[in-house]
Amino acid sequence: MEQHRDHIEHYGRVMEGMGLTPVAARVYIYLLLSPQEGATFEDLVSYLKVSKSAVSNALKMLTSTSMAEYKTIGGQRKRYFFVNFESMFSEKNVTAKFKLISDMLEDVKSIRNIDDAFAKELDRTILLYKMMLVEFPIIFERWKKTIAWDERS
């Protein structure tokens, strides 16, 4: 993995810009680039040279957001962490996250109960989220058809 250090740092900064903590970002990129089927907690602590607590918190964040998962192998106590795109980008997970944000924004608007410029911005944003919730099933269906087409080739 040493040959990927520059990429992990570069793309780690990219992922930080998308809201991940510095350690979570680098763990995620490490997992993406790992040639093995998963990395252990010890692998990550050793490679990143950060505290066990920092890696533990990063893994909790990544697993709670479905960006990473873990499995155990044949009775070993070690957990192997990996990126699972199927879980991360499932229609159900993506839709649920956007629905939560949409519902939250509607609740915020209701709680504020103020008719001002911010309320208008909330309305526009709520509309965007509602539109995306309608479009997601269509996009996912087109994506599935594209994948099916690719798999036949």
SERO-4910 file (N, C-alpha, C, O; in steps of 0.05 Angstrom, whole numbers):
BEGIN
 pado doro    nc1    nc2    nc3   cac1   cac2   cac3    cc1    cc2    cc3    oc1    oc2    oc3
  Met    A     16    -24      0      0      0      0     17     25      0      7     47     -5
  Glu    A     43     22      6     60     45      7     61     60    -20     63     84    -20
  Gln    A     58     45    -42     59     58    -69     34     75    -73     34     91    -92
  His    A     14     72    -56    -11     88    -59    -13    112    -40    -33    126    -40
  Arg    A      8    117    -24      7    137     -4     -1    165    -15    -18    178     -3
  Asp    A     10    173    -37      3    199    -49    -26    199    -58    -39    220    -54
  His    A    -36    177    -69    -64    177    -77    -82    178    -53   -103    191    -53
  Ile    A    -75    164    -32    -91    163     -8    -93    191      4   -114    200     13
  Glu    A    -70    205      4    -70    233     14    -86    251     -4   -103    267      6
  His    A    -82    250    -30    -96    267    -49   -127    263    -47   -142    281    -43
  Tyr    A   -135    238    -51   -164    232    -51   -176    234    -23   -200    238    -20
  Gly    A   -159    231     -3   -168    235     25   -177    264     28   -197    270     41
  Arg    A   -161    283     17   -169    311     18   -195    316      3   -212    332     11
  Val    A   -198    302    -20   -223    304    -35   -247    296    -18   -267    310    -17
  Met    A   -244    273     -4   -266    263     13   -270    281     37   -293    283     47
  Glu    A   -249    293     47   -253    313     69   -271    335     59   -289    345     74
  Gly    A   -267    344     35   -284    365     23   -313    357     20   -331    373     17
  Met    A   -318    330     22   -345    320     20   -357    314     48   -378    302     50
  Gly    A   -342    322     69   -353    320     96   -342    299    114   -349    297    137
  Leu    A   -323    283    104   -311    263    121   -289    275    138   -276    295    130
  Thr    A   -284    263    161   -261    272    178   -236    264    163   -236    247    146
  Pro    A   -213    277    170   -188    269    156   -182    239    158   -174    227    138
  Val    A   -185    227    181   -178    199    184   -199    182    170   -191    163    156
  Ala    A   -224    188    172   -245    172    158   -240    173    128   -244    153    114
  Ala    A   -233    197    118   -228    200     89   -205    182     80   -207    169     59
  Arg    A   -183    181     96   -160    165     88   -166    135     91   -156    119     75
  Val    A   -181    128    112   -188    100    115   -205     91     91   -200     70     80
  Tyr    A   -224    108     83   -241    101     60   -225     97     34   -228     77     20
  Ile    A   -206    115     29   -190    113      5   -171     88      7   -167     74    -13
  Tyr    A   -161     84     31   -144     60     35   -160     35     28   -150     17     14
  Leu    A   -185     33     37   -202     10     32   -208      7      2   -209    -15     -9
  Leu    A   -212     30    -12   -216     29    -41   -192     18    -56   -195      3    -75
  Leu    A   -168     25    -47   -144     18    -61   -132     -9    -52   -114    -19    -65
  Ser    A   -142    -19    -30   -130    -44    -19   -132    -67    -39   -154    -73    -49
  Pro    A   -110    -81    -44   -111   -103    -63   -123   -128    -50   -131   -147    -64
  Gln    A   -124   -129    -24   -136   -152    -10   -165   -147     -6   -176   -125    -10
  Glu    A   -179   -168      2   -207   -166      7   -212   -156     36   -220   -171     53
  Gly    A   -206   -131     40   -211   -119     66   -185   -114     81   -164   -125     75
  Ala    A   -186    -96    100   -163    -89    116   -172    -91    146   -194    -86    153
  Thr    A   -153   -100    162   -159   -102    191   -154    -75    204   -142    -57    193
  Phe    A   -165    -73    228   -162    -50    245   -132    -44    248   -123    -21    246
  Glu    A   -117    -65    254    -88    -63    258    -74    -53    233    -55    -36    234
  Asp    A    -82    -63    209    -71    -53    184    -74    -23    182    -55     -8    174
  Leu    A    -98    -13    188   -104     15    185    -88     32    205    -77     53    197
  Val    A    -87     24    230    -72     39    250    -42     40    242    -30     61    244
  Ser    A    -31     17    234     -3     16    227      3     34    202     23     49    202
  Tyr    A    -14     32    182     -9     47    157    -12     77    161      5     93    153
  Leu    A    -34     85    174    -40    113    177    -24    127    199    -22    152    200
  Lys    A    -13    111    217      3    122    239    -13    143    256     -3    164    262
  Val    A    -37    135    262    -54    152    280    -64    134    303    -59    110    303
  Ser    A    -77    146    322    -85    131    346   -107    111    339   -121    113    320
  Lys    A   -108     91    356   -129     70    354   -156     83    356   -175     75    342
  Ser    A   -159    102    373   -184    116    377   -193    131    351   -216    130    344
  Ala    A   -174    143    338   -181    158    313   -190    138    291   -210    144    277
  Val    A   -177    115    289   -185     95    269   -212     83    277   -229     79    260
  Ser    A   -216     78    303   -241     67    312   -264     86    306   -285     77    296
  Asn    A   -261    111    312   -281    131    306   -287    133    276   -310    136    267
  Ala    A   -266    132    260   -269    133    231   -285    109    221   -302    112    204
  Leu    A   -278     85    230   -292     61    222   -322     62    231   -339     53    216
  Lys    A   -327     72    255   -355     75    264   -370     93    245   -393     87    238
  Met    A   -358    115    237   -371    134    219   -376    121    192   -398    123    181
  Leu    A   -356    108    181   -359     96    155   -379     73    154   -394     70    135
  Thr    A   -380     57    176   -399     35    176   -427     45    182   -447     34    171
  Ser    A   -430     66    198   -457     77    204   -470     90    180   -494     92    178
  Thr    A   -453     99    161   -464    112    137   -464     93    113   -469    101     91
  Ser    A   -459     67    118   -459     46     97   -437     50     77   -438     39     55
  Met    A   -417     67     83   -394     70     65   -374     47     67   -359     42     49
  Ala    A   -375     33     90   -358     10     94   -373    -10    111   -392     -4    125
  Glu    A   -364    -35    108   -375    -57    124   -352    -74    133   -329    -69    126
  Tyr    A   -358    -94    149   -337   -112    158   -348   -141    159   -372   -145    159
  Lys    A   -329   -159    158   -336   -187    161   -313   -201    176   -291   -190    177
  Thr    A   -319   -224    187   -299   -240    199   -294   -264    181   -312   -272    166
  Ile    A   -270   -276    183   -263   -298    166   -257   -323    184   -240   -322    201
  Gly    A   -272   -344    179   -266   -370    191   -259   -371    220   -239   -382    227
  Gly    A   -275   -359    237   -271   -361    266   -250   -343    277   -245   -343    301
  Gln    A   -237   -327    260   -217   -308    270   -232   -286    285   -255   -280    279
  Arg    A   -219   -274    304   -231   -252    318   -228   -225    303   -242   -206    309
  Lys    A   -210   -225    284   -205   -200    269   -229   -194    251   -241   -212    239
  Arg    A   -235   -168    249   -255   -159    230   -240   -147    206   -220   -133    209
  Tyr    A   -250   -153    182   -239   -143    157   -258   -123    146   -281   -129    139
  Phe    A   -249    -98    143   -265    -76    134   -262    -73    104   -240    -76     93
  Phe    A   -284    -66     90   -283    -63     61   -305    -44     53   -324    -39     68
  Val    A   -303    -33     29   -323    -16     17   -343    -34      4   -336    -53    -11
  Asn    A   -369    -28      8   -390    -44     -4   -408    -25    -20   -427    -14     -9
  Phe    A   -403    -23    -45   -419     -5    -62   -448    -13    -63   -465      4    -65
  Glu    A   -453    -39    -63   -481    -48    -64   -498    -37    -42   -520    -28    -46
  Ser    A   -486    -37    -18   -501    -26      5   -501      5      4   -522     17      8
  Met    A   -478     16     -2   -476     45     -2   -494     59    -22   -505     80    -17
  Phe    A   -496     47    -46   -512     59    -67   -538     44    -73   -548     46    -96
  Ser    A   -548     30    -54   -574     17    -59   -596     38    -60   -595     58    -46
  Glu    A   -615     33    -76   -638     52    -79   -650     58    -52   -657     80    -46
  Lys    A   -654     37    -37   -666     40    -10   -650     59      8   -662     77     20
  Asn    A   -624     55      9   -607     72     27   -606    101     17   -609    119     33
  Val    A   -602    104     -9   -600    131    -20   -627    146    -16   -627    169     -7
  Thr    A   -649    133    -22   -675    145    -19   -681    152     10   -691    173     16
  Ala    A   -674    133     28   -679    138     56   -664    162     67   -675    178     82
  Lys    A   -639    166     58   -623    189     68   -635    215     57   -637    234     72
  Phe    A   -643    215     32   -654    240     21   -682    246     33   -689    269     37
  Lys    A   -697    225     39   -723    229     52   -720    240     80   -735    258     88
  Leu    A   -700    231     95   -695    241    121   -688    271    120   -698    287    136
  Ile    A   -671    279    101   -664    307     98   -688    323     90   -692    345    101
  Ser    A   -704    314     71   -728    328     62   -747    332     86   -757    354     90
  Asp    A   -752    310    101   -770    313    124   -759    332    145   -774    347    157
  Met    A   -733    331    149   -721    349    169   -725    378    160   -732    395    176
  Leu    A   -720    384    135   -722    411    125   -751    421    127   -756    444    134
  Glu    A   -770    404    121   -798    411    124   -805    417    153   -820    436    159
  Asp    A   -794    401    171   -799    405    200   -786    431    209   -798    446    224
  Val    A   -762    437    200   -749    462    207   -766    486    198   -769    505    212
  Lys    A   -776    484    173   -793    506    163   -817    510    180   -825    532    187
  Ser    A   -829    488    188   -853    489    205   -847    500    233   -862    517    243
  Ile    A   -825    491    244   -817    501    271   -811    531    270   -820    545    288
  Arg    A   -796    540    250   -789    568    248   -814    585    244   -817    606    257
  Asn    A   -832    576    227   -857    590    222   -853    620    217   -867    637    228
  Ile    A   -833    626    201   -826    654    194   -826    655    164   -814    639    150
  Asp    A   -840    675    153   -840    679    124   -819    699    117   -824    723    116
  Asp    A   -795    690    111   -773    708    104   -757    695     81   -766    675     69
  Ala    A   -735    707     74   -719    698     51   -709    670     57   -707    654     38
  Phe    A   -702    664     81   -692    637     88   -714    616     84   -709    594     74
  Ala    A   -738    623     91   -761    604     87   -765    599     57   -771    576     50
  Lys    A   -761    619     41   -763    615     12   -741    596      2   -746    579    -16
  Glu    A   -717    600     12   -695    582      5   -701    553     15   -695    534      1
  Leu    A   -712    551     38   -720    524     48   -740    512     29   -738    488     22
  Asp    A   -760    527     20   -780    517      1   -767    507    -24   -774    485    -34
  Arg    A   -748    522    -35   -734    514    -60   -718    488    -55   -718    470    -72
  Thr    A   -705    486    -32   -689    463    -26   -707    438    -21   -700    416    -30
  Ile    A   -729    442     -7   -748    420     -2   -758    410    -29   -761    386    -33
  Leu    A   -765    428    -47   -775    420    -74   -753    404    -88   -760    384   -101
  Leu    A   -728    412    -87   -707    397   -100   -706    369    -89   -704    350   -104
  Tyr    A   -706    366    -62   -705    339    -50   -729    322    -58   -726    298    -63
  Lys    A   -753    334    -59   -777    319    -68   -774    310    -97   -782    288   -104
  Met    A   -763    328   -114   -759    320   -142   -739    297   -144   -743    279   -160
  Met    A   -718    298   -128   -698    277   -129   -710    251   -119   -704    229   -130
  Leu    A   -728    252    -99   -741    227    -90   -758    215   -111   -761    190   -113
  Val    A   -770    231   -128   -786    221   -150   -768    210   -172   -775    190   -184
  Glu    A   -746    223   -177   -728    215   -198   -710    190   -192   -703    175   -210
  Phe    A   -704    186   -166   -686    164   -159   -695    137   -170   -679    123   -182
  Pro    A   -720    129   -167   -728    103   -178   -724    101   -208   -716     80   -218
  Ile    A   -728    123   -222   -724    124   -251   -695    120   -258   -687    105   -275
  Ile    A   -678    135   -244   -649    134   -248   -638    106   -242   -623     95   -257
  Phe    A   -647     95   -219   -638     68   -212   -647     47   -232   -632     29   -238
  Glu    A   -671     50   -242   -681     31   -262   -664     32   -287   -657     12   -299
  Arg    A   -658     57   -296   -641     60   -320   -613     48   -315   -602     36   -333
  Trp    A   -603     53   -291   -576     43   -284   -576     12   -285   -558      0   -295
  Lys    A   -597      0   -273   -599    -30   -273   -600    -41   -301   -588    -61   -307
  Lys    A   -615    -27   -319   -617    -36   -347   -589    -33   -360   -582    -51   -376
  Thr    A   -575    -13   -354   -548     -9   -365   -529    -31   -356   -514    -42   -372
  Ile    A   -530    -37   -330   -514    -58   -320   -521    -85   -333   -503   -100   -340
  Ala    A   -547    -91   -335   -556   -116   -348   -545   -117   -376   -537   -138   -385
  Trp    A   -546    -94   -390   -537    -94   -418   -507    -99   -419   -497   -115   -435
  Asp    A   -492    -87   -400   -463    -91   -399   -456   -120   -393   -436   -130   -404
  Glu    A   -471   -132   -375   -465   -160   -367   -470   -180   -389   -458   -201   -389
  Arg    A   -487   -173   -409   -492   -191   -431   -470   -190   -451   -466   -209   -466
  Ser    A   -455   -169   -451   -433   -166   -472   -409   -183   -465   -390   -183   -480
***
